[in-house]
């Protein structure tokens, strides 16, 4: 049940100190936003790390893309677990063995990606910006996505035109 999952999540993310590693942390924070959990400790996100290291090089920074690209491993897809079209079920109706295999593989792949990206951040001397800008923005972006934001289309269009001109000059 939902309450059991939220209770476990609250215990995990609220535990003092420690490092929590995930793939799409802002999505996780949105999904569990109603749990009442107050995150504590350091959160590391492989999608954020990948975007920091290879933002202009690759389009896909999701776990499946990253696993294939960096680990040479194609993980079980969410569609394989939940089905497609009319046969699709929500995750709570996936057989336990299938859900366990999927979740365990997700955890393993995410940890292996984290270790690889952590090493690259250090080797490429890219830790400072990641730690001071990218990583702290995870909860901010999650909050913005959960609450929504207003966009001034005219101002955005004006800024886009100015950026295009500047990029062309550069």
C-alpha positions as CSV (number, residue, x, y, z in Angstrom):
1,X,0.0,0.0,0.0
2,X,0.9,3.6,-0.6
3,X,1.3,4.3,3.2
4,X,3.9,1.5,3.5
5,X,5.9,2.8,0.6
6,X,5.8,6.4,2.0
7,X,6.8,5.3,5.4
8,X,9.9,3.4,4.0
9,X,10.7,6.4,1.8
10,X,10.5,8.8,4.7
11,X,12.8,6.6,6.8
12,X,15.3,6.3,4.0
13,X,15.5,9.9,2.8
14,X,15.1,11.4,6.3
15,X,18.0,9.4,7.8
16,X,20.7,11.7,9.1
17,X,23.8,12.1,7.1
18,X,24.9,9.6,4.5
19,X,24.7,9.7,0.8
20,X,21.7,8.8,-1.2
21,X,22.3,7.9,-4.9
22,X,19.6,7.9,-7.5
23,X,19.1,8.3,-11.2
24,X,16.2,10.8,-11.7
25,X,16.1,12.4,-8.2
26,X,13.9,15.3,-9.1
27,X,11.3,12.9,-10.5
28,X,11.6,10.8,-7.3
29,X,11.2,13.9,-5.2
30,X,8.1,14.9,-7.1
31,X,6.6,11.4,-6.9
32,X,7.1,11.1,-3.2
33,X,6.4,14.8,-2.5
34,X,3.2,13.8,-0.7
35,X,5.0,11.5,1.7
36,X,5.9,14.3,4.1
37,X,9.5,13.2,4.0
38,X,12.1,15.8,4.9
39,X,15.2,14.9,2.9
40,X,18.4,14.8,4.9
41,X,22.0,14.1,3.8
42,X,23.6,14.3,0.4
43,X,21.8,13.3,-2.7
44,X,23.7,12.3,-5.8
45,X,21.9,12.1,-9.2
46,X,23.4,10.2,-12.1
47,X,21.2,12.1,-14.7
48,X,22.5,15.4,-13.2
49,X,26.1,14.1,-13.2
50,X,25.7,12.9,-16.8
51,X,24.2,16.2,-18.0
52,X,27.0,18.1,-16.2
53,X,29.7,15.9,-17.8
54,X,28.2,15.3,-21.3
55,X,25.3,17.8,-21.6
56,X,26.2,18.9,-25.1
57,X,27.4,15.5,-26.3
58,X,24.3,13.3,-25.8
59,X,20.6,13.8,-25.9
60,X,19.6,11.0,-23.5
61,X,20.6,11.1,-19.9
62,X,18.0,8.6,-18.6
63,X,19.2,5.4,-16.9
64,X,18.6,3.1,-19.8
65,X,20.5,5.3,-22.2
66,X,23.3,5.9,-19.8
67,X,23.6,2.1,-19.0
68,X,23.8,1.2,-22.7
69,X,26.3,4.0,-23.4
70,X,28.6,3.8,-20.4
71,X,28.2,0.2,-19.1
72,X,27.5,-1.7,-22.3
73,X,24.4,-3.1,-20.7
74,X,20.8,-2.8,-21.8
75,X,18.6,-2.9,-18.7
76,X,15.1,-4.3,-18.4
77,X,12.7,-1.6,-19.7
78,X,9.8,-0.3,-17.8
79,X,7.6,-1.3,-20.7
80,X,8.8,-4.9,-20.4
81,X,7.7,-4.9,-16.8
82,X,4.4,-3.1,-17.0
83,X,3.4,-4.0,-20.6
84,X,2.1,-1.7,-23.3
85,X,-1.2,-0.4,-24.6
86,X,-4.2,-2.3,-23.4
87,X,-2.0,-4.9,-21.6
88,X,-0.3,-2.2,-19.5
89,X,-0.6,-2.3,-15.8
90,X,0.5,0.0,-13.0
91,X,3.6,-1.0,-11.2
92,X,1.6,-2.1,-8.1
93,X,0.1,-4.9,-10.3
94,X,3.4,-6.2,-11.6
95,X,4.2,-9.7,-10.2
96,X,6.6,-9.4,-7.3
97,X,9.5,-11.4,-8.9
98,X,9.4,-9.3,-12.0
99,X,9.2,-6.0,-10.0
100,X,12.1,-7.2,-7.8
101,X,14.3,-8.0,-10.8
102,X,13.6,-4.7,-12.3
103,X,14.2,-2.7,-9.1
104,X,17.4,-4.6,-8.2
105,X,18.8,-4.0,-11.7
106,X,17.9,-0.3,-11.5
107,X,19.7,0.0,-8.1
108,X,22.8,-1.9,-9.5
109,X,23.0,0.1,-12.7
110,X,22.5,3.4,-10.9
111,X,25.3,2.7,-8.4
112,X,27.7,1.6,-11.2
113,X,26.9,4.8,-13.1
114,X,27.4,6.9,-10.0
115,X,30.8,5.4,-9.4
116,X,31.9,5.9,-13.0
117,X,30.6,9.6,-13.1
118,X,32.1,10.4,-9.6
119,X,35.5,9.3,-11.0
120,X,35.1,11.3,-14.1
121,X,34.0,14.4,-12.2
122,X,37.2,14.2,-10.2
123,X,39.5,13.3,-13.1
124,X,38.0,16.0,-15.3
125,X,38.2,18.6,-12.5
126,X,34.5,19.2,-12.7
127,X,33.4,18.7,-9.1
128,X,33.2,22.3,-8.0
129,X,30.4,23.4,-10.3
130,X,28.6,20.1,-9.9
131,X,28.7,20.3,-6.1
132,X,27.9,24.1,-5.8
133,X,25.4,24.5,-8.6
134,X,24.0,21.4,-10.2
135,X,23.5,19.1,-7.2
136,X,21.9,21.8,-5.0
137,X,19.5,22.6,-7.8
138,X,17.9,19.1,-7.7
139,X,15.4,20.0,-4.9
140,X,14.7,23.4,-6.4
141,X,13.9,22.0,-9.9
142,X,11.7,19.2,-8.2
143,X,9.8,21.9,-6.3
144,X,9.3,24.0,-9.5
145,X,8.1,20.9,-11.4
146,X,5.7,19.9,-8.6
147,X,4.3,23.5,-8.2
148,X,4.6,24.6,-11.8
149,X,5.9,27.9,-13.0
150,X,4.5,30.8,-15.0
151,X,6.4,31.7,-18.2
152,X,6.2,35.0,-20.0
153,X,6.2,33.8,-23.6
154,X,7.1,37.2,-25.0
155,X,10.1,37.6,-22.7
156,X,11.2,34.1,-23.4
157,X,11.0,34.7,-27.2
158,X,13.0,37.9,-26.8
159,X,15.7,36.1,-24.7
160,X,15.8,33.2,-27.2
161,X,16.4,35.6,-30.1
162,X,19.2,37.4,-28.2
163,X,20.8,34.1,-27.3
164,X,20.7,32.9,-30.9
165,X,22.4,36.1,-32.0
166,X,25.0,35.8,-29.3
167,X,25.7,32.1,-30.1
168,X,26.0,33.0,-33.8
169,X,28.6,35.6,-32.9
170,X,30.5,33.3,-30.7
